[in-house]
Amino acid sequence: MEKTIYHLVKNTISQDVGEYFIKALIEEMPNEEIIELALKELKSIQYFVRIELDNWYYWKDKQKRLIELINKLK
């Protein structure tokens, strides 16, 4: 889950910042804000999940991780 949160936050920052900055930012973020980022990411990958081939699981796995993260943080 920590890796998923890290990448969600890193992808929202337009500047190239270090790992320690991102981790410090995550520590200060409320769960609601992380959930909001995960929901936005879920929305943006919906199309890829639908068209992903049956024997490929990248987008489906990502969707599953995001849903688990949201449920854990609620």
MOHU-V920019 format. One record per residue. N is the residue number from 1. RES is the residue in one small letter. PSI is psi in whole degrees, -180 to 180 (NA if undefined). Layout:
# MOHU-V920019
<<N,RES,PSI> <N,RES,PSI>>
This chain:
# MOHU-V920019
<<1,m,-37> <2,e,-38> <3,k,-40> <4,t,-45> <5,i,-44> <6,y,-48> <7,h,-34> <8,l,-47> <9,v,-43> <10,k,-39> <11,n,-18> <12,t,-12> <13,i,124> <14,s,-19> <15,q,153> <16,d,102> <17,v,165> <18,g,166> <19,e,-40> <20,y,-37> <21,f,-45> <22,i,-44> <23,k,-38> <24,a,-39> <25,l,-42> <26,i,-41> <27,e,-30> <28,e,-12> <29,m,135> <30,p,157> <31,n,-35> <32,e,-37> <33,e,-39> <34,i,-41> <35,i,-41> <36,e,-42> <37,l,-42> <38,a,-39> <39,l,-40> <40,k,-42> <41,e,-41> <42,l,-44> <43,k,-39> <44,s,-21> <45,i,1> <46,q,-46> <47,y,-44> <48,f,-36> <49,v,-41> <50,r,-35> <51,i,-3> <52,e,137> <53,l,156> <54,d,-34> <55,n,6> <56,w,145> <57,y,13> <58,y,-55> <59,w,-37> <60,k,-41> <61,d,-41> <62,k,-43> <63,q,-44> <64,k,-44> <65,r,-41> <66,l,-42> <67,i,-43> <68,e,-41> <69,l,-46> <70,i,-46> <71,n,-37> <72,k,-37> <73,l,-16> <74,k,NA>>
